[in-house]
Amino acid sequence: MNNSPSKDQTLKGLFIRVRAMSLALTAPLSAEDSCVQPAEEASPAKWNLAHTTWFFETFILERWEKPFRPFDSAFRVLFNSYYNAVGEKHPRPFRGLLTRPSLEFVLEYRHKVDERILRLHDDVWGEPEFQSLLELGLNHEQQHQELLLTDQKLLFSLNPLAPAYHERRLTASSGVPLSWKKFPAGLVEIGHRGEAFAFDNEAPRHQVFVQGYQLASRLTTNAEYAVFVEQGGYDDPQYWLAEGWDWRTKQGRTHPLYWRPHAQGWSEFTLSGLVDLDPNRPAVHLGYFEADAFARWAGARLPTEAEWENAAQTVPFTGHFAGSGEFHPRAAPEGELVQMLGDAWEWTSSSYAPYPGYHAASGAVGEYNGKFMVNQYVLRGGSCATPDDHVRTTYRNFFPTWACWQFSGIRLAREA
């Protein structure tokens, strides 16, 4: 007799757990904290809570609930992010102006939509297409859980009081020396194998030829990046791409986003507040321009995503993710190739483009990934703010070159 739960039972449990986690992540926030938008690329916590609910109402309830009645018809426009096939959208730069609906009303919206999803008939829960869309919605919400943390960190960093999201104490750490792991030239396979969930941009699996290369054993540390800063790396155009130099000049950037200089050295703004910069933890919140400039200064380069994934397939699937509750990267442990998963998203030199044979899905859900395959670079590996069960070695994150409010860091590569 098979006593293992069916897929629909497993999905119901996952739905309840993921939805509850979003509420847990916003529990430390006030209504005022939840309403403000710190930058155009970030969103208020309240909007994140509403938009993830909008996904389930729009793509699940509208199709499978009989009869369907919207919780509030205005929400279809207010909390649509970028789905042109769904219809009109509230302009992204103005999400922080939505003082209404209240946070309380948004939480009621979540509660009512959750109830209605769970009340859908067992036959609906057993449909493969329903299961596929629900699973996409849950992974979509997990992406927004990471955004909840990073967007809130950006907001709090702009407050002169340097408020802490939580009172988790960050202890001093010890470091390990950097070494290099060699990989031979040859054809390698990358991409998802088609087992379990993956986003459409991770497929199809295909072969790529890589030249022989070496990969740094760990992420670049604060101490290593500080040398680049203190030796004038931000002031020397020879290390910077032309567009990167223009960005650095326009921004007046002379150090990483959350570093703060003081008489004895550097402090760093974290979700635990302002702390002394730990030299052994990974340097994070670096944009592609900064990562590329540092790599040039260090006499190295950034890995391609094929090189990164080929290497990641050789290490155990372990790492430091959001489940620890620290929400800050840890110093590297001993090992010949560590921190491939968790701690910080790792910039690659690969433009975000479709794999050979890629086809976006039809309809509105086809807008999820494919239409963003321009002017962005791929990051790999997950971070200390990524849900533990959300990442894979094939996972392709992507951001524009200037983005640095995410937990993004550097793993160096060089030729063999």
Backbone hydrogen bonds in HBPLUS format (Angstrom, degrees):
<---DONOR---> <-ACCEPTOR-->    atom                        ^
c    i                          cat <-CA-CA->   ^        H-A-AA   ^      H-
h    n   atom  resd res      DA  || num        DHA   H-A  angle D-A-AA Bond
n    s   type  num  typ     dist DA aas  dist angle  dist       angle   num
A0010-THR N   A0006-SER O   2.95 MM   4  6.25 159.9  1.99 153.6 159.7     1
A0011-LEU N   A0007-LYS O   2.81 MM   4  6.02 157.2  1.86 151.0 157.4     2
A0012-LYS N   A0008-ASP O   2.96 MM   4  6.15 148.3  2.06 141.0 149.1     3
A0013-GLY N   A0009-GLN O   3.14 MM   4  6.42 161.2  2.18 148.4 152.3     4
A0014-LEU N   A0010-THR O   2.96 MM   4  6.22 155.0  2.02 146.7 154.3     5
A0015-PHE N   A0011-LEU O   2.77 MM   4  5.91 155.8  1.83 148.1 154.7     6
A0016-ILE N   A0012-LYS O   3.07 MM   4  6.30 165.4  2.09 150.8 153.4     7
A0017-ARG N   A0013-GLY O   3.02 MM   4  6.19 160.3  2.06 145.5 151.3     8
A0018-VAL N   A0014-LEU O   2.86 MM   4  5.96 171.7  1.87 157.2 159.2     9
A0019-ARG N   A0015-PHE O   3.05 MM   4  6.06 166.1  2.07 149.0 153.5    10
A0020-ALA N   A0016-ILE O   3.05 MM   4  6.10 151.9  2.13 140.6 148.5    11
A0021-MET N   A0017-ARG O   3.02 MM   4  6.22 145.3  2.14 143.3 152.6    12
A0022-SER N   A0018-VAL O   3.34 MM   4  6.72 151.7  2.42 150.7 155.4    13
A0024-ALA N   A0020-ALA O   2.97 MM   4  6.28 151.9  2.06 147.8 156.5    14
A0025-LEU N   A0021-MET O   2.94 MM   4  6.19 151.5  2.02 151.5 158.2    15
A0026-THR N   A0022-SER O   3.24 MM   4  6.50 137.7  2.43 138.8 149.0    16
A0026-THR N   A0023-LEU O   3.23 MM   3  5.23 130.4  2.49  94.0 106.8    17
A0027-ALA N   A0023-LEU O   3.04 MM   4  6.09 114.3  2.49 138.5 154.4    18
A0027-ALA N   A0024-ALA O   3.30 MM   3  5.10 150.8  2.39  94.2 102.7    19
A0029-LEU N   A0026-THR O   3.02 MM   3  5.45 161.5  2.05 118.9 124.9    20
A0034-SER N   A0030-SER O   3.07 MM   4  6.25 147.2  2.18 143.4 152.0    21
A0035-CYS N   A0032-GLU O   3.30 MM   3  5.50 161.4  2.34 107.7 113.1    22
A0046-LYS N   A0034-SER O   2.82 MM  12  5.10 167.2  1.83 143.1 142.0    23
A0042-ALA N   A0039-ALA O   3.06 MM   3  5.27 152.6  2.14 106.9 115.5    24
A0047-TRP N   A0044-PRO O   3.09 MM   3  5.22 117.4  2.50  98.0 112.6    25
A0048-ASN N   A0044-PRO O   3.07 MM   4  6.45 158.9  2.11 153.6 159.2    26
A0049-LEU N   A0045-ALA O   2.98 MM   4  6.28 159.8  2.02 154.2 159.1    27
A0050-ALA N   A0046-LYS O   3.02 MM   4  6.26 152.1  2.10 145.6 153.2    28
A0051-HIS N   A0047-TRP O   2.74 MM   4  5.87 166.9  1.75 159.9 163.5    29
A0052-THR N   A0048-ASN O   3.16 MM   4  6.19 167.8  2.18 148.6 151.3    30
A0053-THR N   A0050-ALA O   3.13 MM   3  5.14 122.3  2.48  95.0 109.8    31
A0054-TRP N   A0050-ALA O   2.79 MM   4  6.08 152.4  1.86 149.8 158.9    32
A0055-PHE N   A0051-HIS O   3.02 MM   4  6.35 147.2  2.13 148.2 155.3    33
A0057-GLU N   A0053-THR O   2.99 MM   4  6.32 160.7  2.03 155.6 161.9    34
A0058-THR N   A0054-TRP O   2.76 MM   4  5.78 167.2  1.77 157.0 160.6    35
A0059-PHE N   A0055-PHE O   2.94 MM   4  5.84 167.8  1.95 148.9 153.0    36
A0060-ILE N   A0056-PHE O   3.01 MM   4  5.11 139.6  2.18 122.7 132.3    37
A0061-LEU N   A0056-PHE O   3.06 MM   5  6.55 158.9  2.10 153.5 160.0    38
A0062-GLU N   A0057-GLU O   2.99 MM   5  6.23 145.5  2.11 154.5 163.6    39
A0063-ARG N   A0060-ILE O   3.20 MM   3  5.51 131.7  2.45 101.6 113.8    40
A0064-TRP N   A0060-ILE O   2.91 MM   4  6.03 166.5  1.92 161.0 165.3    41
A0065-GLU N   A0061-LEU O   2.95 MM   4  4.90 158.0  2.00 130.8 135.4    42
A0075-PHE N   A0072-ASP O   2.95 MM   3  5.64 151.2  2.04 121.5 129.2    43
A0076-ARG N   A0073-SER O   3.43 MM   3  5.96 155.1  2.49 109.4 114.8    44
A0077-VAL N   A0074-ALA O   3.26 MM   3  5.93 146.6  2.38 116.0 122.2    45
A0078-LEU N   A0074-ALA O   3.16 MM   4  6.34 177.4  2.16 153.5 154.3    46
A0079-PHE N   A0075-PHE O   3.05 MM   4  5.63 169.2  2.06 142.3 144.0    47
A0080-ASN N   A0077-VAL O   3.48 MM   3  5.41 172.8  2.48 105.1 107.2    48
A0090-HIS N   A0077-VAL O   3.12 MM  13  5.91 132.9  2.35 147.3 135.4    49
A0086-VAL N   A0083-TYR O   3.11 MM   3  5.51 148.3  2.21 106.9 115.9    50
A0094-PHE N   A0091-PRO O   3.05 MM   3  5.66 154.6  2.11 118.9 126.7    51
A0095-ARG N   A0092-ARG O   3.27 MM   3  5.65 159.1  2.31 126.3 122.4    52
A0097-LEU N   A0094-PHE O   3.10 MM   3  5.40 161.7  2.13 109.6 115.4    53
A0098-LEU N   A0095-ARG O   3.26 MM   3  5.73 167.7  2.28 114.3 117.3    54
A0099-THR N   A0097-LEU O   2.88 MM   2  5.71 133.3  2.10 107.4  93.1    55
A0106-VAL N   A0102-SER O   3.02 MM   4  6.36 153.1  2.10 148.9 156.5    56
A0107-LEU N   A0103-LEU O   2.93 MM   4  6.20 155.6  1.99 152.0 158.4    57
A0108-GLU N   A0104-GLU O   3.03 MM   4  6.33 146.3  2.15 139.3 148.6    58
A0109-TYR N   A0105-PHE O   2.90 MM   4  6.19 151.4  1.99 142.8 151.0    59
A0110-ARG N   A0106-VAL O   2.97 MM   4  6.35 157.3  2.02 150.3 155.0    60
A0111-HIS N   A0107-LEU O   3.04 MM   4  6.27 165.0  2.06 146.3 150.2    61
A0112-LYS N   A0108-GLU O   2.89 MM   4  6.13 166.9  1.91 158.7 161.3    62
A0113-VAL N   A0109-TYR O   3.01 MM   4  6.14 166.4  2.03 154.4 158.2    63
A0114-ASP N   A0110-ARG O   2.92 MM   4  6.07 161.4  1.96 154.0 159.5    64
A0115-GLU N   A0111-HIS O   3.03 MM   4  6.26 161.8  2.06 148.5 153.3    65
A0116-ARG N   A0112-LYS O   3.05 MM   4  6.28 158.9  2.10 147.4 152.8    66
A0117-ILE N   A0113-VAL O   2.91 MM   4  6.14 154.7  1.98 151.7 158.3    67
A0118-LEU N   A0114-ASP O   3.04 MM   4  6.24 169.4  2.05 156.1 158.4    68
A0119-ARG N   A0115-GLU O   3.03 MM   4  6.19 128.1  2.31 138.4 152.3    69
A0120-LEU N   A0117-ILE O   3.21 MM   3  5.55 159.3  2.25 108.2 114.5    70
A0124-VAL N   A0121-HIS O   2.90 MM   3  5.33 127.8  2.18 108.5 121.7    71
A0125-TRP N   A0121-HIS O   3.16 MM   4  6.61 157.9  2.21 150.6 156.7    72
A0126-GLY N   A0122-ASP O   3.01 MM   4  6.22 129.2  2.28 140.1 153.4    73
A0127-GLU N   A0124-VAL O   3.01 MM   3  5.34 161.1  2.05 112.0 118.1    74
A0131-GLN N   A0127-GLU O   2.98 MM   4  6.25 166.4  1.99 159.3 163.1    75
A0132-SER N   A0128-PRO O   2.90 MM   4  6.08 154.7  1.96 146.5 153.4    76
A0133-LEU N   A0129-GLU O   3.06 MM   4  6.26 161.9  2.09 147.7 151.5    77
A0134-LEU N   A0130-PHE O   2.86 MM   4  6.05 162.0  1.90 156.4 162.0    78
A0135-GLU N   A0131-GLN O   2.93 MM   4  6.02 159.7  1.97 146.2 151.8    79
A0136-LEU N   A0132-SER O   3.03 MM   4  6.24 152.9  2.10 141.9 149.5    80
A0137-GLY N   A0133-LEU O   2.91 MM   4  6.16 156.6  1.96 146.2 152.6    81
A0138-LEU N   A0134-LEU O   2.92 MM   4  6.25 148.3  2.03 148.4 156.9    82
A0139-ASN N   A0135-GLU O   3.04 MM   4  6.29 160.0  2.08 149.3 154.1    83
A0140-HIS N   A0136-LEU O   2.83 MM   4  6.00 150.5  1.91 147.9 157.4    84
A0141-GLU N   A0137-GLY O   2.92 MM   4  6.16 148.8  2.01 139.1 147.0    85
A0142-GLN N   A0138-LEU O   2.98 MM   4  6.30 149.5  2.08 142.3 150.6    86
A0143-GLN N   A0139-ASN O   3.05 MM   4  6.36 146.6  2.16 142.5 150.8    87
A0144-HIS N   A0140-HIS O   3.16 MM   4  6.54 151.0  2.25 142.4 150.1    88
A0144-HIS N   A0141-GLU O   3.03 MM   3  4.96 113.0  2.50  91.6 107.8    89
A0145-GLN N   A0141-GLU O   2.87 MM   4  6.24 130.4  2.12 141.6 156.4    90
A0146-GLU N   A0142-GLN O   3.32 MM   4  6.67 150.9  2.41 144.1 148.8    91
A0147-LEU N   A0143-GLN O   3.13 MM   4  6.49 154.5  2.20 141.1 148.7    92
A0148-LEU N   A0144-HIS O   2.74 MM   4  5.93 145.5  1.85 142.1 151.2    93
A0149-LEU N   A0145-GLN O   3.41 MM   4  6.68 151.8  2.50 139.3 144.0    94
A0150-THR N   A0146-GLU O   3.02 MM   4  6.35 169.5  2.03 156.1 158.6    95
A0151-ASP N   A0147-LEU O   2.74 MM   4  5.56 161.8  1.77 148.9 154.7    96
A0152-GLN N   A0148-LEU O   3.16 MM   4  6.02 149.5  2.26 129.2 137.7    97
A0153-LYS N   A0149-LEU O   2.93 MM   4  6.11 147.4  2.04 142.5 151.8    98
A0154-LEU N   A0150-THR O   3.09 MM   4  6.30 158.1  2.14 142.5 147.4    99
A0155-LEU N   A0151-ASP O   3.06 MM   4  6.33 156.4  2.11 142.9 149.4   100
A0156-PHE N   A0152-GLN O   2.91 MM   4  6.14 170.9  1.92 155.1 156.4   101
A0157-SER N   A0153-LYS O   2.93 MM   4  6.04 146.9  2.04 146.3 155.6   102
A0158-LEU N   A0155-LEU O   3.13 MM   3  5.54 147.1  2.25 107.8 116.8   103
A0159-ASN N   A0156-PHE O   3.10 MM   3  5.28 160.5  2.14 107.5 113.7   104
A0162-ALA N   A0159-ASN O   2.84 MM   3  5.47 167.9  1.85 127.3 131.1   105
A0165-TYR N   A0271-LEU O   2.85 MM 106  5.09 135.1  2.06 127.7 141.9   106
A0166-HIS N   A0271-LEU O   3.16 MM 105  6.46 156.0  2.22 160.9 163.9   107
A0217-SER N   A0179-SER O   2.85 MM  38  5.27 147.8  1.96 152.2 148.6   108
A0181-LYS N   A0215-LEU O   2.91 MM  34  5.24 166.7  1.93 148.1 152.1   109
A0215-LEU N   A0181-LYS O   2.87 MM  34  5.24 154.7  1.94 142.8 150.0   110
A0183-PHE N   A0213-TYR O   2.82 MM  30  5.44 153.4  1.89 171.8 170.4   111
A0213-TYR N   A0183-PHE O   2.99 MM  30  5.44 154.4  2.06 148.9 157.1   112
A0186-GLY N   A0210-VAL O   2.94 MM  24  5.63 154.0  2.01 156.1 162.8   113
A0210-VAL N   A0186-GLY O   2.98 MM  24  5.63 167.0  2.00 149.8 150.9   114
A0188-VAL N   A0208-VAL O   2.76 MM  20  5.37 165.9  1.78 153.7 157.6   115
A0208-VAL N   A0188-VAL O   2.78 MM  20  5.37 154.5  1.85 156.6 165.3   116
A0190-ILE N   A0206-HIS O   2.98 MM  16  5.77 161.0  2.02 165.5 168.8   117
A0206-HIS N   A0190-ILE O   2.91 MM  16  5.77 157.1  1.97 164.7 171.6   118
A0192-HIS N   A0202-GLU O   2.79 MM  10  5.52 163.4  1.82 143.2 149.1   119
A0202-GLU N   A0199-PHE O   3.09 MM   3  5.78 168.2  2.10 122.5 126.1   120
A0203-ALA N   A0200-ASP O   3.35 MM   3  5.83 169.0  2.36 117.5 119.0   121
A0416-ALA N   A0212-GLY O   3.24 MM 204  5.09 150.4  2.33 116.7 109.9   122
A0214-GLN N   A0414-ARG O   2.80 MM 200  5.29 156.1  1.86 161.8 160.7   123
A0414-ARG N   A0214-GLN O   3.04 MM 200  5.29 148.4  2.14 141.5 145.0   124
A0216-ALA N   A0412-LEU O   2.92 MM 196  5.29 167.0  1.93 157.1 153.1   125
A0338-VAL N   A0217-SER O   2.82 MM 121  6.01 168.1  1.83 167.4 163.6   126
A0220-THR N   A0410-ILE O   2.84 MM 190  5.52 161.9  1.87 159.2 163.6   127
A0283-ALA N   A0220-THR O   3.00 MM  63  6.17 161.2  2.04 141.5 145.1   128
A0225-TYR N   A0221-THR O   2.98 MM   4  6.26 160.4  2.02 150.6 156.4   129
A0222-ASN N   A0281-ARG O   2.87 MM  59  6.04 147.2  1.97 174.0 169.0   130
A0226-ALA N   A0222-ASN O   2.76 MM   4  5.88 147.5  1.87 148.0 157.6   131
A0223-ALA N   A0279-PRO O   2.99 MM  56  4.39 158.9  2.04 130.9 124.8   132
A0227-VAL N   A0223-ALA O   3.33 MM   4  6.61 142.5  2.48 139.8 146.9   133
A0229-VAL N   A0225-TYR O   3.03 MM   4  6.43 155.4  2.09 149.6 156.5   134
A0230-GLU N   A0226-ALA O   2.79 MM   4  5.94 172.6  1.80 155.5 157.4   135
A0231-GLN N   A0227-VAL O   2.86 MM   4  5.85 138.5  2.03 146.5 155.6   136
A0233-GLY N   A0228-PHE O   2.77 MM   5  5.06 148.0  1.87 168.8 165.1   137
A0232-GLY N   A0229-VAL O   3.12 MM   3  5.48 154.7  2.19 113.4 115.4   138
A0235-ASP N   A0232-GLY O   2.92 MM   3  5.16 150.6  2.00 108.4 118.1   139
A0239-TYR N   A0236-ASP O   3.41 MM   3  6.43 172.4  2.42 128.3 129.0   140
A0240-TRP N   A0237-PRO O   3.13 MM   3  5.26 155.2  2.20 107.9 115.4   141
A0244-GLY N   A0241-LEU O   2.96 MM   3  4.88 114.7  2.40  94.5 111.7   142
A0245-TRP N   A0241-LEU O   2.79 MM   4  6.08 154.3  1.86 161.4 168.1   143
A0246-ASP N   A0242-ALA O   3.10 MM   4  6.38 156.5  2.16 145.0 151.1   144
A0247-TRP N   A0243-GLU O   2.95 MM   4  6.18 153.0  2.02 141.7 149.3   145
A0248-ARG N   A0244-GLY O   2.82 MM   4  6.07 166.4  1.84 153.6 156.9   146
A0249-THR N   A0245-TRP O   2.90 MM   4  6.04 155.2  1.97 146.0 152.8   147
A0250-LYS N   A0246-ASP O   2.89 MM   4  6.03 166.5  1.91 150.3 154.3   148
A0251-GLN N   A0247-TRP O   2.88 MM   4  5.98 161.0  1.91 153.5 158.9   149
A0252-GLY N   A0248-ARG O   2.94 MM   4  5.78 122.0  2.28 130.5 144.6   150
A0253-ARG N   A0248-ARG O   3.05 MM   5  5.14 141.6  2.20 144.0 151.3   151
A0252-GLY N   A0249-THR O   3.19 MM   3  5.01 135.8  2.40  91.7 104.1   152
A0259-TRP N   A0256-PRO O   3.20 MM   3  5.55 166.4  2.22 116.1 120.3   153
A0269-PHE N   A0258-TYR O   2.86 MM  11  5.16 161.3  1.90 145.7 151.3   154
A0260-ARG N   A0267-SER O   2.79 MM   7  5.06 157.8  1.84 143.5 143.0   155
A0267-SER N   A0260-ARG O   2.79 MM   7  5.06 158.3  1.83 148.1 155.8   156
A0262-HIS N   A0265-GLY O   2.96 MM   3  5.37 160.2  2.00 139.1 137.6   157
A0265-GLY N   A0262-HIS O   3.06 MM   3  5.37 158.2  2.11 112.7 119.6   158
A0277-LEU N   A0266-TRP O   3.08 MM  11  5.57 173.1  2.08 131.1 129.9   159
A0268-GLU N   A0275-VAL O   2.70 MM   7  5.46 158.6  1.74 161.5 169.0   160
A0275-VAL N   A0268-GLU O   3.00 MM   7  5.46 168.4  2.01 146.3 148.4   161
A0270-THR N   A0273-GLY O   2.82 MM   3  5.00 154.7  1.88 127.7 136.4   162
A0273-GLY N   A0270-THR O   2.90 MM   3  5.00 155.2  1.97 112.5 114.1   163
A0281-ARG N   A0278-ASP O   3.41 MM   3  5.75 153.8  2.49 109.4 115.9   164
A0285-HIS N   A0408-SER O   2.98 MM 123  5.00 112.2  2.46 121.7 139.7   165
A0286-LEU N   A0408-SER O   3.19 MM 122  5.66 169.6  2.21 139.0 142.2   166
A0291-ALA N   A0287-GLY O   2.92 MM   4  6.19 164.9  1.94 157.0 161.7   167
A0288-TYR N   A0401-THR O   2.93 MM 113  4.69 124.6  2.24 130.7 144.2   168
A0292-ASP N   A0288-TYR O   2.84 MM   4  5.95 166.3  1.86 159.0 161.8   169
A0293-ALA N   A0289-PHE O   3.00 MM   4  6.11 157.2  2.05 143.1 149.7   170
A0294-PHE N   A0290-GLU O   2.92 MM   4  6.10 163.6  1.95 152.4 156.5   171
A0295-ALA N   A0291-ALA O   3.04 MM   4  6.22 159.5  2.09 144.6 150.4   172
A0296-ARG N   A0292-ASP O   3.08 MM   4  6.33 159.1  2.12 148.9 153.6   173
A0297-TRP N   A0293-ALA O   3.00 MM   4  6.24 164.2  2.02 151.5 155.9   174
A0298-ALA N   A0294-PHE O   2.86 MM   4  6.08 146.6  1.97 149.8 159.5   175
A0300-ALA N   A0295-ALA O   2.83 MM   5  5.01 165.0  1.85 158.7 154.4   176
A0299-GLY N   A0296-ARG O   3.04 MM   3  5.15 161.3  2.07 107.6 112.8   177
A0301-ARG N   A0413-ALA O   2.88 MM 112  5.26 145.5  2.00 154.8 157.9   178
A0413-ALA N   A0301-ARG O   2.78 MM 112  5.26 150.1  1.87 154.2 155.1   179
A0349-SER N   A0303-PRO O   2.80 MM  46  5.90 153.0  1.87 139.5 147.9   180
A0308-TRP N   A0304-THR O   2.98 MM   4  6.25 162.6  2.01 150.8 155.8   181
A0309-GLU N   A0305-GLU O   2.93 MM   4  6.03 171.0  1.94 147.5 150.0   182
A0310-ASN N   A0306-ALA O   2.95 MM   4  5.96 158.9  1.99 145.2 151.7   183
A0311-ALA N   A0307-GLU O   3.08 MM   4  6.25 155.3  2.14 145.9 151.9   184
A0312-ALA N   A0308-TRP O   2.86 MM   4  6.10 158.3  1.91 151.8 158.8   185
A0313-GLN N   A0309-GLU O   3.10 MM   4  6.22 141.9  2.25 146.2 153.2   186
A0314-THR N   A0311-ALA O   2.98 MM   3  5.57 163.5  2.01 118.1 123.3   187
A0315-VAL N   A0312-ALA O   3.33 MM   3  5.63 171.6  2.34 111.8 114.3   188
A0318-THR N   A0316-PRO O   2.94 MM   2  5.68 129.3  2.20 107.1  91.9   189
A0343-ASP N   A0320-HIS O   2.88 MM  23  5.44 151.8  1.96 159.3 151.5   190
A0324-SER N   A0321-PHE O   3.47 MM   3  6.41 170.0  2.48 121.5 123.1   191
A0322-ALA N   A0386-THR O   2.94 MM  64  5.25 174.3  1.94 142.3 140.4   192
A0325-GLY N   A0322-ALA O   2.85 MM   3  5.58 155.4  1.91 124.2 131.3   193
A0342-GLY N   A0381-GLY O   2.81 MM  39  5.95 161.0  1.84 142.0 145.0   194
A0344-ALA N   A0342-GLY O   2.76 MM   2  5.67 131.4  2.00 113.4  97.7   195
A0384-CYS N   A0343-ASP O   3.18 MM  41  4.41 143.4  2.32 109.2  98.8   196
A0345-TRP N   A0407-PHE O   2.77 MM  62  6.06 156.6  1.82 165.5 159.9   197
A0409-GLY N   A0345-TRP O   2.65 MM  64  5.86 165.9  1.67 171.1 172.4   198
A0346-GLU N   A0380-ARG O   2.88 MM  34  5.15 168.4  1.89 145.9 149.9   199
A0380-ARG N   A0346-GLU O   2.96 MM  34  5.15 151.2  2.04 130.1 137.1   200
A0347-TRP N   A0409-GLY O   3.37 MM  62  6.54 169.1  2.38 155.9 153.0   201
A0348-THR N   A0378-VAL O   2.96 MM  30  5.70 140.2  2.12 168.5 166.5   202
A0378-VAL N   A0350-SER O   2.99 MM  28  5.81 161.7  2.03 170.7 175.5   203
A0352-TYR N   A0376-GLN O   2.87 MM  24  5.44 167.9  1.88 134.2 134.8   204
A0358-TYR N   A0355-TYR O   3.00 MM   3  5.40 151.6  2.08 143.9 139.3   205
A0366-GLY N   A0363-GLY O   3.07 MM   3  5.54 145.8  2.19 109.7 119.7   206
A0367-GLU N   A0364-ALA O   2.93 MM   3  5.59 165.4  1.95 119.6 124.5   207
A0368-TYR N   A0365-VAL O   3.12 MM   3  5.47 164.6  2.14 114.1 117.4   208
A0372-PHE N   A0369-ASN O   3.00 MM   3  5.76 163.7  2.02 127.8 133.1   209
A0373-MET N   A0370-GLY O   3.23 MM   3  5.68 162.3  2.27 121.2 121.2   210
A0374-VAL N   A0372-PHE O   2.79 MM   2  5.61 139.9  1.95 104.5  93.2   211
A0377-TYR N   A0399-PHE O   2.93 MM  22  5.72 168.7  1.94 153.8 151.1   212
A0399-PHE N   A0377-TYR O   3.13 MM  22  5.72 151.9  2.22 152.8 158.7   213
A0379-LEU N   A0397-ASN O   2.88 MM  18  5.02 161.3  1.91 125.0 129.7   214
A0397-ASN N   A0379-LEU O   3.10 MM  18  5.02 151.8  2.19 162.6 157.1   215
A0386-THR N   A0383-SER O   3.14 MM   3  5.17 167.4  2.15 107.0 110.7   216
A0390-HIS N   A0387-PRO O   3.07 MM   3  5.33 159.3  2.11 122.9 122.3   217
A0395-TYR N   A0392-ARG O   3.21 MM   3  5.10 161.6  2.24 102.6 108.3   218
A0403-ALA N   A0400-PRO O   3.16 MM   3  5.65 159.7  2.20 117.0 123.0   219
A0408-SER N   A0406-GLN O   2.80 MM   2  5.50 127.9  2.08 111.0  94.6   220
